[in-house]
């Protein structure tokens, strides 16, 4: 094959790869935005909106996965994994708050590493939800979700594999441990304050 023919063949393949990459980046942004808004909707109690936004993110991920069947280096690049992680976080957080069965990696159509990291990020969102519950005086809900955070942490620390396989899960696990400790302290303080308030109320009633 002549040099100009080789060059033209390479040029065509690189042009196709470039177009696929640009589309993947666009979808990455769409998934990140939809997933973040889905989490916000759950915090606001807008569960139907959250479901719609998560569905939108999932459809976008499925589209780009199909489009990158022949561009595996782009499919397995870091920014696609980030989008998968955000989608997992939104999906898992929604299920945890509503008490639904957790979707599996297979159900979400994503690899294990982004799923586990998304699970860790969902634990971080649980802290925010717990604090909101405590502000409403709902300590029972706080205790319930605190137990869920404990369960998530135990799962994450059991995944004792190299970061190359888990997508940096150790860093996520360390984050969850810190969030767990702070949340436990906040919950304990709130329970003690509630106990003190109950005692004061009983004292005034008896007096």
N, C-alpha and C positions, 0 to 999 in steps of 0.2 A: 504494500500500500504506500502511495506517495505521501510525503510529509504534509502537503496541504490537505489531503484527505483525512489523515490522522488528526490534524489540528481541527478541522471542521467537525469531526465526530466528537472530539473532546469538548469543543465549544458548545455543541448541542446538548451534551449531557450536563455540562455545568450550568447552562441556561435553564434547563429543566429543574436542576437541583436548586438553583437560585429562586425560581418561581415557587417551588414547593416550600422552601425555607421562609419566604416572605408570607405565604399563606399560613404557614404554621405559626409564625410570630403573631399574625393577626388573630388567629384562633386562640393562641395563648392569652392574649390580652382580653379577649371576650370571655374566656373561661374564668380567668382571675376576677374580672369585674362581676360576672354573674354569681360566682361562688361567694364573693365578699358581700354582695347585696343579699344573697340568700341567708347568710349568717345573721346579718343585720335584721332581716325580716323576722327571723326566729326570736331574736332578742326582743323585738317589738310585739311579739305575739301574732304576727301576720303569717301564719303557717301555710296558708294556701299560696300566697305570693312566694314564700320561700320554696315551696315545691315546684312552682312554675320556673323559678330562676335556676334551680338545680337541674331540672329537666333540660332547660336551654343549654346549660353548661355541658351536660352529658351528651347531648346531641352534637354539640360542636366538637367535643373530644372524639366521638365516634367518626365524625366526618373526616377529621384530620388523620385519624389512624388509617382509614381506608385510602386516603390520598397519598399517604407516605409508605404504602406497602413496598414500593420499589426504592424508597429513600430511607433505609433503615438507620443510617448514621444520623439523620435528622430526627427520626422518630425516637431514638434512644439518647438524644442529646439532653442536656440539663434543663432547658426551658420547657420542654414537653413534660418532663417529670414534675416540675414545679406546678404546672397547670393541673396535672393529675392529683398532686397532693392537695391543692386547694379545693378541688372537686370532692375528694375524699373527706376533707375536713368538714365541708358544708353538709355533705350527706350524712356523715356519722354524727355530727352535732345535732342535726335535726332529729335523727332517730333516738339519740340519747335523751333529748329533752322531752320527746313525746312518749318515751318508753316503748318504742317499737323495736322489733328485731333488727339487729345491725346488718346492713348489706355487706356481703362478702366482696373481696377484691374481684372475683369472677363476675358478680352481679353488677359491679360498677364498671367492669371492663378495663381495669388498670392493674399494673404489676403490684407485687407485695410491698416493695420498698416505699413507693409513694403512699400506699395505703397506710402503712404503719406510721409514717411521718405525719400523715393527715390525722390519724387517730391521736397522736401526741398533741398536735395543734388544737384538736377539738377539746382536749382536756384543758388547755389554756382558756378556751371560750367558756368552759364550764365554770371556771373561777369567776369570770365576769357575771355569769348568770347567778351564781351562788351569792355574790355580793349584792346583786339587785334583789334577790330573795330576802336576804338579811335586812336590807333597808325597808322592805315591806313587812318585816316582822315574821316572815315565814321561815323559822329556823328548821322546821321539819323537812322542808324541801331542801334546805341547805345541807342538812345531814345526809339526806338521800343521795344527792349529787356528789357529796364529798366521798361517799363510799364508792361511787362510780369512778371517780378520779383515782382512788386507791387501786381499783381493779385494773384500770388502764395502765397505771404505772407498773404494776406487777407483771402485766403482759409485756410491756416494753423492755423491762430489765431482763426478762427471760430470753429475749432475742439476742443471744450472745454470739454474734457473727461479725466478721470484718465490715467496716464502714463501706468498703467497695461493693459489698452485696446489699447493704441496707440503706444506702443513700445518705449516710451521715446520721443514722438513727441515734447514735450515742449522744450527739449534741442535743437532739430533740428530747431524749430521755432525761438528760441533765436539766433541761429547761422545765420539764414536767415535775421533776423532783423539787425544784425551787418553788414553782407555782403551788405545788401540793403543800409544802411546808408553810408558806405564807397564808394559804387559804385555811389550813387547819388552825393556825393562830387566830385568824379573823373569826372563824366559826366558834372557837372556844371562848373568845372574848365576848362574842354576842350571846352565847348561851349563858355565860356567867352574869352578864348584864340583865338578861331576861329573868334568870333565877332571882337576882336581887330585887328586880322590879316586882316579881310575884310575891316575894316575902314582904316588901313594903306595902303592897296592896292588901295582903292578908292582915298585916298589923293594923292598918287604918280601919279595915272592916271590923276587926275584933275590938278596937278601941271605941 
